[in-house]
Amino acid sequence: VFTFGEIDVRCHILKQVELYHRDLEEVLDFLTKKYIETVLENAVFYPGCFFFIASVVSPTVAQFSPDYPYFGSLNDRVSVTKKLNQKLLVLCSKYGLHFLNIYDRYANEDGTLNGLLSDGNVHISRDHYGAIREE
């Protein structure tokens, strides 16, 4: 199972847009294409294995850290996460990879991480991993 982290959206993707004036769609297309290509290149070393790409977890209102500054509003990060997950889903379908959608399972109605299912920060609580294992 391969996954982007919430940190990729919070700290890196919108940074490319805001600081380097890159187009969001171009950043997401490039990132997802390279990501899937890398998974497929490495899959040849593990014949007979099933490869899953997990969706990115919902963004959260994490406390600011100077080590990991965030870019964009929470609503921006929700939107980018949904777009990123959609692009991953399309590429998984195109290349025969399994897509594991954990976003919907752990998101509030507004698209943010459900605090009751989190570790109180940016991760899913260990108490709530079982649903992922089952799926």
C-alpha positions in Angstrom: 0.0 0.0 0.0 1.4 3.3 -1.1 0.2 6.7 0.1 0.8 10.4 -0.1 0.7 12.1 3.3 -1.5 14.9 4.4 1.8 16.8 4.7 2.2 16.7 1.0 -0.9 18.8 0.5 -0.3 21.0 3.6 3.3 21.8 3.0 4.3 21.2 -0.6 1.7 21.3 -3.3 0.2 24.8 -2.6 3.7 26.0 -1.9 4.5 25.3 -5.5 1.5 27.3 -6.5 1.9 30.2 -4.1 5.7 30.7 -4.0 6.7 29.5 -7.5 3.5 30.6 -9.4 3.0 27.2 -10.8 -0.4 26.1 -12.1 -2.2 23.8 -9.6 -3.4 21.3 -12.3 0.1 21.1 -13.7 1.6 20.4 -10.3 -1.0 17.7 -9.6 -0.7 16.1 -13.0 3.1 16.0 -12.8 3.1 14.7 -9.2 0.5 12.0 -9.7 2.1 10.8 -13.0 5.5 10.5 -11.6 4.2 8.8 -8.4 2.3 6.2 -10.4 5.2 5.7 -12.8 7.5 5.1 -9.8 5.2 2.5 -8.2 4.9 0.7 -11.6 8.6 0.7 -12.1 9.1 -0.9 -8.7 6.3 -3.4 -9.1 8.4 -5.5 -11.5 10.6 -6.4 -8.6 7.6 -8.0 -6.7 5.8 -10.3 -9.1 2.6 -11.7 -7.8 2.0 -8.8 -5.3 -1.0 -6.6 -5.3 -0.4 -2.9 -5.3 -2.7 -0.4 -3.7 -2.6 3.3 -3.8 -4.3 4.9 -0.8 -6.1 8.2 -1.0 -4.7 11.1 0.8 -6.3 11.6 4.3 -8.4 14.6 4.9 -6.7 17.8 6.0 -7.0 19.1 9.5 -6.6 22.2 11.6 -3.2 21.2 12.8 -1.2 23.6 15.0 1.3 25.7 13.1 4.8 24.3 13.2 7.7 26.4 11.9 9.4 23.2 10.8 6.3 22.3 8.6 4.6 25.5 7.5 1.3 25.1 5.7 0.1 26.8 2.6 -3.4 27.7 1.6 -6.5 27.9 3.8 -8.1 24.7 5.2 -10.8 25.0 2.4 -8.0 25.2 -0.2 -6.3 22.1 1.2 -9.7 20.2 1.2 -10.1 21.1 -2.4 -6.6 20.1 -3.4 -6.8 16.8 -1.5 -10.0 16.0 -3.4 -8.5 16.8 -6.7 -5.3 14.8 -5.9 -7.4 11.8 -4.9 -9.5 12.0 -8.1 -6.3 12.1 -10.2 -4.9 9.1 -8.4 -8.2 7.2 -8.8 -8.1 7.9 -12.6 -4.5 6.8 -13.0 -5.1 3.7 -10.9 -7.9 2.7 -13.1 -5.8 3.4 -16.2 -2.9 1.3 -15.0 -4.7 -1.5 -13.2 -3.7 -0.5 -9.7 -6.1 -0.8 -6.8 -7.3 2.4 -5.2 -8.1 2.4 -1.5 -10.4 5.3 -0.7 -9.8 6.2 3.0 -10.7 9.9 2.5 -14.4 9.5 2.7 -14.3 7.1 5.7 -12.5 9.6 7.9 -13.7 13.0 6.6 -16.3 15.3 8.2 -19.0 16.7 5.9 -16.8 19.8 5.2 -14.0 17.5 4.0 -11.7 17.9 7.0 -10.4 15.1 9.1 -12.9 13.9 11.7 -11.2 14.7 15.0 -13.0 11.8 16.8 -11.2 9.4 14.4 -7.8 11.1 14.5 -4.8 11.1 16.9 -5.7 14.7 17.8 -3.3 16.0 15.1 -3.0 15.0 11.4 -3.1 11.1 11.6 -5.8 8.5 11.8 -6.0 7.1 15.4 -4.6 3.6 15.8 -8.0 2.8 17.3 -9.6 3.3 13.9 -7.2 1.5 11.6 -9.3 -1.6 11.5 -11.6 -0.3 8.8 -8.6 0.2 6.5 -7.4 -3.3 7.1 -10.8 -4.7 6.4 -11.2 -2.9 3.1 
